[in-house]
């Protein structure tokens, strides 16, 4: 069984989701949001870093997945998102975790079945796939979807490796 942490980074709200995966069996462990509000950027990044480090220490995930950066319309927003991603990635790397990155389209495709799915569709499918009693908050649902995508991709890579396929390794993997 593998514990996977998924992170949906944001400069104001960073979602996290933690699951346990064993082949096709997936169990929900925890999810939530790190809310940093209107603090100065350095304090926001510090809060993201330390909050994720605390969660990593508590749940001891073996794998870490995060959404790749996308080009936002507003360059300032893209820069802030990149900084939040950086704080999350360093938190994982400091804990010795390999960082796996997935595009939003890959995550939606893996969870909903179509890369252009909207947030409510992602929330609904996360609720169904993890047998949750209610829909998780949007940022937490996105983070759980990232963890689910990674579980699916890891399972596919394991099957490929078992059939003689080649598997790439490295500290940061983009999928």
N, C-alpha and C positions, 0 to 999 in steps of 0.2 A: 504494500500500500504506500502511496506517495502523497504527501501533503503539498498542495500547490497554492501559492498566493498569487492572485491577480490584482493588478493596480490600474486604476483609471485616473491618471494624474490631472490635476487642475490647480490653478494658482489660488483659488478660493475654497474649492471643495475637491478633495482627493478621495475617490472611492477605493475600498479594498474588499476583497472577497477571498475566503479560504475554504478549500475543498479537500477531500481525501479521495483519491482515485485508485482503483484497483481493477484494471481492465475496463470493462463496461460498467462496473459498479462505481457510482460516484455519490459521495456523502457530503452534505453541507456541514461546515463547521462554524463559520462566522462570516459576517460582512458588516459594513458600516461606512461611515464617512468621517474623514478628518476635515473639520471645518476650521479655517484659519482667519476668516473674516477680513477686516480692513487693516490689519497690522502692516507695518513696513515689510517690504519684500524679504529682507534678510530673516526676519522673525518668522514669516510664513514658511520659508524654506527649512528653517531650523525645526519648526513644529512638524512638518511633513517627515523630515529625516528621522527625528526622535520618535514620533508616533509609530512609524513603520518599523523602526528598530525594536521598539517595545513589543509590537505584534509578532515580529520574527522571533524574538526571544521567547515569547509565550507559546507560540504554535509550532515552532521549529520546522518550517517548510523546507522540503528538499529542492523545490523548484519555484522559480519566480518568473512571472510573465507580466508584461506591461504593453500598453498600446503605443505604437509608433507615433511619432509626431506627424501631423498633417499640416498642409499649408493653409493657414487661416487668412481671412480677408484683411485682418488688421495685423500688421507686423508686430505691434507692441504686444498684442495678445499671444501671438505665436512665440515671441521671446519669453514671456512669462510662463507659458505652458512648457517650453523647453527647460526653463530653470526648475520648474516643479518636477519634471521628469528626471532631471539630473539629480535632484535631492533624493528621489525615490530609488534611482539606480545605484547611487553611492551607498545608500542604506543597505540595499541588497548585497552589493559587492563587498562591503565591510563585513558582512556576515558570511562571506564565502559562497554566496549563491551565484549560479550562472544566471545571466539575464537573457530572457527570451522575449523578442519583440514581434508583435503582430499588428497588421494594419486594421483599421476599423472595419474595412470591407471583409477581411478574412474572418474577423470575430463574428460579424453578423452572418456571414455565410455558414460558419460552423454551428452557430446556435439556432438561427432562424431558418436557414436554408436559402436566403437571398442576401446578397451584399448590400442592397439598398434599403434594408429594413429600417424602420423608425424606432425611436426609444421605447415606445409602448409595446411594440412587438418583441423587442429584446427582453423587456421586463416580464412579459407574459411567458415567454419560452423559458427564461431562467426559473421562474416560479414553477412551471410544469416539470422541467428537467430535474430540478432539485427537490420536488415535492414539498414546496414551501406552503404554509397556510395562507400567506398573503404576498402580494408583490413587494419586492424590495425597493427601496428608494432608488431613483434612476442611476445615480453615480455608483451605488453599491451593486446594482444589477449589472451595470457595464463592467465592473471589476470582476464579478462572478462569471460573466460571459467570457472575459479574457482568460480566466482560469479554466473554464470549460473548453475553450478553443485550444488552449495549451494541452489539456488532458487528451483531447481528440487527436491533435497533431503528434503528441508523444506516442500515443498508441499506434498511430499510422507508421511512424518512424521505427518503432519496435518491430512491427510486423514486417516492414521492409528489410530491416537488418536481419531478421530471422530467415528471410528468404534469399539472402545473399546480396542484397542491395547495399549500396555504400551510404554511410552516415557521416555527415560533416560534424566536427566538434570544434569548440572554441568557447571563449568566455562570453561573448555577446553573439547571439544568433538571431538573425532576422529571418522571419518566415514569410 
